[in-house]
Amino acid sequence: MSEDLTQNPPLTAHRPLAVFVYGTLKPGGMYYKTQCESFRPQALAAWMPGRLYHLPGLEYPAVTVGEDQIQGYVLLFEDHSALALLDVVEEYNPADPDNSLYQREYLTVETEQGPYQVWVYRMSPEQVENLGGVYEPSAVWDHLLVRSPRPL
């Protein structure tokens, strides 16, 4: 069985792991300090097309496919084990993606330094609707310190 590299590209030691974050994992976000800071990632301002939602009661956002320019950061991790930790935070199970809260996808986002291929955690529109998602037309998640992090 061959692997679909657009959905699951190989992780190689000679390049940093790149993940686009747009909510609580952004620098200053309520999960950045506990989940990302110890890896000391480089952060690049970035944007991607999508549609941003606030998930009331959960106090974190979700992005779906769309045409807005979602503002966030590309986090560059030298330690590729960060991806497994982020999967836990985003409730993504690579062995059972259909029953995961978010889907992890490999996409191209834009930065001032040019395009980057990154992992992004997106949610299906149906899942957003089921969770009562509220559209954020600004395309910027600024609810960075709303609450203490939920236990993982």
Backbone bond lengths (Angstrom), bond angles and torsions (degrees), N, CA, C in turn:
res aa  C-N    CA-C-N  psi(-1)  N-CA   C-N-CA  omega(-1)  CA-C   N-CA-C  phi
1 M - - - 1.450 - - 1.519 108.42 -
2 S 1.326 118.81 125.27 1.456 120.87 -179.67 1.522 110.63 -87.74
3 E 1.322 115.04 151.70 1.449 121.59 -176.78 1.522 109.84 -90.99
4 D 1.344 117.82 136.98 1.461 123.08 176.37 1.527 107.71 -82.74
5 L 1.327 116.74 104.36 1.463 120.86 -174.36 1.523 112.91 -71.18
6 T 1.322 119.52 -17.95 1.461 119.57 176.53 1.520 110.74 -73.15
7 Q 1.323 118.29 -28.56 1.455 121.47 177.99 1.526 111.78 -96.22
8 N 1.320 117.61 -23.58 1.446 120.81 -176.06 1.527 109.91 -148.09
9 P 1.344 117.24 70.74 1.458 119.22 -178.46 1.527 110.77 -68.32
10 P 1.308 116.80 155.39 1.461 118.79 179.37 1.530 110.89 -67.07
11 L 1.323 115.97 142.33 1.461 120.80 173.85 1.520 106.84 -92.44
12 T 1.308 116.23 121.09 1.457 119.52 -178.11 1.518 110.17 -114.88
13 A 1.303 115.86 147.27 1.460 121.37 -176.91 1.524 112.70 -70.90
14 H 1.321 118.37 -19.13 1.463 119.03 -174.60 1.523 113.53 -86.48
15 R 1.318 118.55 2.45 1.459 119.40 176.13 1.520 108.99 -138.93
16 P 1.334 116.37 150.69 1.466 117.61 178.47 1.522 111.60 -68.38
17 L 1.311 115.15 151.68 1.446 122.60 170.22 1.522 106.62 -73.52
18 A 1.323 118.25 128.86 1.467 122.62 -177.88 1.525 109.29 -115.18
19 V 1.337 115.81 125.64 1.465 122.11 179.92 1.521 108.18 -131.47
20 F 1.338 116.84 130.08 1.463 121.20 175.31 1.519 107.90 -88.09
21 V 1.340 116.10 126.18 1.464 121.85 178.14 1.524 108.53 -120.94
22 Y 1.326 116.28 142.63 1.460 120.81 -173.54 1.521 113.10 -134.69
23 G 1.329 117.65 2.13 1.460 119.80 -175.78 1.510 112.32 -138.83
24 T 1.326 115.98 -118.51 1.463 121.14 -172.68 1.524 113.56 -71.23
25 L 1.332 118.14 -11.85 1.471 121.28 177.38 1.529 112.36 -93.72
26 K 1.347 117.34 -2.75 1.473 119.99 176.72 1.529 109.24 -67.11
27 P 1.336 118.14 152.69 1.468 119.30 172.78 1.528 109.54 -52.18
28 G 1.337 115.55 128.23 1.462 121.34 -175.87 1.517 112.75 93.72
29 G 1.321 118.05 -14.13 1.461 122.15 179.70 1.516 111.55 -75.47
30 M 1.324 116.43 161.25 1.465 119.82 -172.47 1.524 114.04 -66.83
31 Y 1.329 119.24 -18.48 1.465 120.31 177.22 1.529 113.04 -104.80
32 Y 1.314 118.20 -8.89 1.462 119.52 -177.66 1.533 111.08 -60.32
33 K 1.325 116.31 -50.26 1.467 120.14 -175.77 1.526 112.18 -60.18
34 T 1.330 117.31 -43.62 1.465 120.16 -175.31 1.527 113.31 -83.26
35 Q 1.316 118.83 -26.41 1.458 120.59 -173.60 1.530 114.74 -109.65
36 C 1.314 117.86 -25.79 1.468 119.80 -174.07 1.523 114.36 -116.75
37 E 1.319 116.82 -36.89 1.466 120.96 -169.38 1.531 113.32 -55.52
38 S 1.326 117.98 -38.46 1.468 119.54 -177.55 1.535 112.03 -64.86
39 F 1.329 117.74 -21.96 1.467 121.79 177.09 1.535 111.86 -81.34
40 R 1.320 116.09 -11.90 1.478 123.62 -179.00 1.537 112.07 50.05
41 P 1.334 116.68 57.44 1.467 118.32 -179.92 1.521 111.31 -74.53
42 Q 1.309 115.47 152.02 1.461 120.86 168.90 1.522 105.87 -79.54
43 A 1.334 117.70 139.70 1.467 121.59 -179.51 1.524 109.44 -117.12
44 L 1.333 116.06 127.43 1.457 122.56 177.22 1.520 108.75 -117.96
45 A 1.339 117.66 128.72 1.460 120.02 174.55 1.523 108.16 -58.54
46 A 1.342 116.31 138.46 1.459 120.57 -174.38 1.524 109.82 -152.41
47 W 1.334 115.16 168.25 1.455 121.50 175.87 1.512 109.22 -150.00
48 M 1.326 114.00 155.13 1.465 120.72 179.49 1.517 108.77 -147.86
49 P 1.333 117.94 154.66 1.459 118.86 175.82 1.521 110.41 -72.01
50 G 1.306 115.78 143.51 1.456 120.78 178.70 1.504 110.79 170.98
51 R 1.306 114.71 -166.06 1.465 122.31 178.04 1.526 105.67 -139.61
52 L 1.337 116.52 123.38 1.465 122.92 -173.68 1.523 110.61 -98.09
53 Y 1.325 115.37 137.04 1.461 121.86 178.96 1.518 110.41 -130.01
54 H 1.336 115.71 145.07 1.458 123.03 168.48 1.523 106.45 -93.09
55 L 1.321 116.79 135.88 1.461 121.67 178.58 1.533 107.66 -105.10
56 P 1.341 117.62 94.26 1.467 121.01 -176.70 1.525 111.68 -56.82
57 G 1.300 114.70 142.65 1.464 119.48 -179.43 1.519 112.05 86.09
58 L 1.313 117.68 -27.86 1.461 120.80 178.35 1.523 111.09 -97.68
59 E 1.330 116.41 -23.66 1.469 123.85 177.52 1.518 113.88 61.14
60 Y 1.315 116.19 34.84 1.455 120.33 170.41 1.518 108.27 -145.58
61 P 1.337 116.77 165.96 1.458 120.23 -174.83 1.519 113.13 -99.07
62 A 1.318 113.12 173.45 1.459 122.11 171.45 1.517 107.33 -142.01
63 V 1.315 115.92 149.42 1.460 122.67 175.00 1.513 108.10 -119.20
64 T 1.333 114.99 138.92 1.457 121.81 173.23 1.527 107.58 -119.56
65 V 1.303 116.70 177.17 1.459 121.52 173.19 1.524 107.45 -63.16
66 G 1.327 117.31 142.13 1.457 121.71 178.74 1.510 111.06 177.53
67 E 1.318 116.19 -174.67 1.460 121.86 -174.74 1.528 114.57 -107.71
68 D 1.348 119.03 -6.93 1.461 120.44 178.01 1.526 108.98 -68.18
69 Q 1.318 117.35 163.46 1.468 121.81 176.02 1.523 108.90 -101.42
70 I 1.319 116.26 95.74 1.460 122.37 -178.51 1.526 109.04 -69.52
71 Q 1.326 115.83 126.47 1.461 121.56 179.44 1.530 109.50 -90.58
72 G 1.315 116.47 135.97 1.453 120.76 178.42 1.509 110.54 -166.83
73 Y 1.328 115.35 -151.85 1.469 122.27 -179.28 1.515 109.35 -138.56
74 V 1.311 114.76 146.57 1.457 120.94 164.88 1.519 105.39 -91.82
75 L 1.317 116.45 121.54 1.461 121.27 173.51 1.522 107.11 -98.63
76 L 1.323 115.84 126.64 1.463 122.17 179.81 1.526 108.51 -106.19
77 F 1.327 115.81 115.55 1.462 122.60 -176.88 1.522 109.51 -108.30
78 E 1.315 117.29 127.68 1.465 120.69 172.98 1.529 110.22 -73.83
79 D 1.330 116.08 -32.61 1.461 121.88 -179.97 1.532 108.55 -91.06
80 H 1.309 116.76 108.89 1.467 121.46 -176.12 1.524 113.16 -70.26
81 S 1.322 118.10 -11.79 1.465 119.79 177.08 1.526 111.47 -67.87
82 A 1.319 117.22 -13.07 1.469 120.44 176.83 1.523 111.30 -58.67
83 L 1.319 117.78 -31.53 1.466 120.65 -177.86 1.533 111.49 -62.15
84 A 1.313 117.84 -40.83 1.468 120.63 179.02 1.529 110.60 -63.95
85 L 1.318 117.64 -38.34 1.463 120.94 177.48 1.526 110.58 -66.57
86 L 1.329 117.15 -42.89 1.464 120.53 179.19 1.526 110.94 -65.59
87 D 1.331 117.16 -34.48 1.464 120.04 175.15 1.532 110.75 -58.10
88 V 1.329 116.85 -40.86 1.466 121.02 179.03 1.530 109.65 -65.24
89 V 1.331 117.15 -46.99 1.461 121.67 -179.93 1.527 110.53 -57.81
90 E 1.317 116.63 -43.22 1.465 122.14 -176.40 1.529 113.34 -87.44
91 E 1.333 116.10 5.12 1.463 121.91 179.37 1.527 111.56 53.45
92 Y 1.337 113.73 45.52 1.462 121.23 176.80 1.521 108.25 -108.94
93 N 1.320 116.49 125.76 1.449 121.73 178.61 1.528 107.89 -111.54
94 P 1.338 118.30 107.77 1.466 120.36 -179.14 1.524 113.35 -58.44
95 A 1.330 117.41 -26.50 1.463 120.94 179.41 1.534 111.89 -80.61
96 D 1.335 116.82 -15.84 1.465 120.98 -178.54 1.528 110.04 -145.53
97 P 1.333 117.74 61.20 1.465 120.33 -174.22 1.533 113.83 -60.95
98 D 1.324 117.89 -30.42 1.468 119.97 -178.08 1.520 113.04 -66.59
99 N 1.314 117.28 -22.53 1.462 121.09 179.20 1.526 112.31 -108.35
100 S 1.323 116.84 22.29 1.458 122.29 178.80 1.522 110.13 -94.89
101 L 1.335 116.66 153.87 1.463 121.20 178.12 1.525 110.43 -64.77
102 Y 1.329 116.48 -49.69 1.464 123.13 177.54 1.525 108.89 -111.63
103 Q 1.311 115.52 160.88 1.462 122.17 171.05 1.526 107.32 -107.57
104 R 1.309 117.07 136.90 1.468 121.32 176.94 1.522 106.97 -96.76
105 E 1.345 115.25 123.37 1.459 121.15 -177.66 1.521 109.72 -127.07
106 Y 1.318 116.13 152.56 1.464 122.28 178.89 1.523 107.59 -104.52
107 L 1.340 116.56 112.04 1.457 123.17 -173.41 1.515 111.46 -132.72
108 T 1.307 115.95 171.99 1.463 121.78 173.56 1.520 108.66 -104.06
109 V 1.333 116.29 129.63 1.459 122.58 175.13 1.516 107.89 -119.77
110 E 1.313 115.99 166.37 1.463 121.61 -178.88 1.521 111.27 -105.15
111 T 1.339 115.92 142.11 1.463 123.29 172.44 1.522 107.14 -133.55
112 E 1.320 116.58 170.72 1.472 119.82 175.52 1.523 111.15 -64.10
113 Q 1.324 117.69 -22.97 1.466 122.58 178.02 1.529 112.12 -86.34
114 G 1.327 117.08 -2.41 1.453 121.36 -178.68 1.513 111.16 115.24
115 P 1.339 117.33 -175.14 1.462 120.60 -176.99 1.529 112.23 -72.53
116 Y 1.324 114.42 148.57 1.470 122.44 175.81 1.507 108.48 -130.42
117 Q 1.324 116.59 139.55 1.461 121.09 170.00 1.522 106.89 -89.48
118 V 1.325 115.47 126.68 1.460 121.30 -170.85 1.525 110.85 -141.33
119 W 1.318 114.53 161.82 1.454 120.95 166.20 1.523 107.71 -84.18
120 V 1.328 116.14 140.36 1.464 122.86 177.19 1.522 107.49 -135.73
121 Y 1.327 116.02 138.93 1.457 121.05 174.34 1.529 107.69 -99.14
122 R 1.355 115.05 114.71 1.468 120.52 178.13 1.520 109.30 -119.93
123 M 1.325 114.03 161.78 1.455 120.33 -179.89 1.525 108.13 -119.36
124 S 1.304 116.57 150.78 1.467 119.72 177.31 1.530 109.07 -73.15
125 P 1.318 117.69 149.46 1.472 120.00 176.40 1.532 112.20 -56.78
126 E 1.329 117.48 -34.99 1.461 120.91 178.86 1.529 111.29 -64.66
127 Q 1.330 115.84 -42.22 1.469 120.06 178.49 1.532 110.49 -64.57
128 V 1.336 117.00 -41.95 1.467 120.89 178.08 1.526 109.83 -60.37
129 E 1.319 116.42 -44.59 1.466 120.35 179.02 1.518 111.09 -62.79
130 N 1.332 117.36 -43.65 1.471 121.30 178.99 1.525 112.33 -60.83
131 L 1.330 116.66 -30.30 1.465 121.67 -179.24 1.521 112.44 -92.65
132 G 1.335 117.15 5.61 1.475 120.92 177.86 1.509 113.41 72.34
133 G 1.325 118.17 32.38 1.462 122.31 -177.69 1.521 112.83 -56.29
134 V 1.335 114.89 139.47 1.464 122.59 178.47 1.521 107.35 -112.70
135 Y 1.321 116.49 121.21 1.464 122.76 -178.28 1.529 110.90 -59.66
136 E 1.334 116.39 133.50 1.470 124.11 177.27 1.531 107.68 -109.32
137 P 1.343 118.51 92.25 1.465 120.62 -174.42 1.529 114.29 -64.17
138 S 1.332 118.09 -19.47 1.472 120.16 178.82 1.521 111.29 -68.51
139 A 1.333 117.91 -20.91 1.470 124.86 -176.97 1.530 112.03 63.22
140 V 1.331 116.29 20.18 1.469 122.51 178.17 1.517 108.07 -127.41
141 W 1.320 116.68 123.07 1.462 121.28 175.11 1.511 107.35 -85.85
142 D 1.346 116.07 111.61 1.464 118.89 -179.12 1.519 112.11 -118.01
143 H 1.310 117.41 16.55 1.463 122.55 177.91 1.529 108.65 -91.12
144 L 1.326 115.91 52.91 1.460 119.42 -168.11 1.524 114.61 -67.44
145 L 1.298 117.09 -37.46 1.466 118.14 -173.38 1.528 111.79 -121.80
146 V 1.333 116.92 38.13 1.462 120.70 -174.81 1.521 113.36 -61.52
147 R 1.299 117.20 -41.68 1.464 121.63 -175.74 1.520 110.18 -147.49
148 S 1.291 115.47 169.81 1.459 119.91 172.50 1.527 108.13 -68.60
149 P 1.316 117.02 151.17 1.471 118.81 178.46 1.521 111.53 -60.00
150 R 1.342 114.72 145.36 1.476 119.52 173.94 1.515 107.93 -75.09
151 P 1.299 118.12 149.08 1.466 119.24 177.78 1.533 110.12 -63.41
152 L 1.314 116.05 143.05 1.469 120.75 179.41 1.498 110.41 -93.86
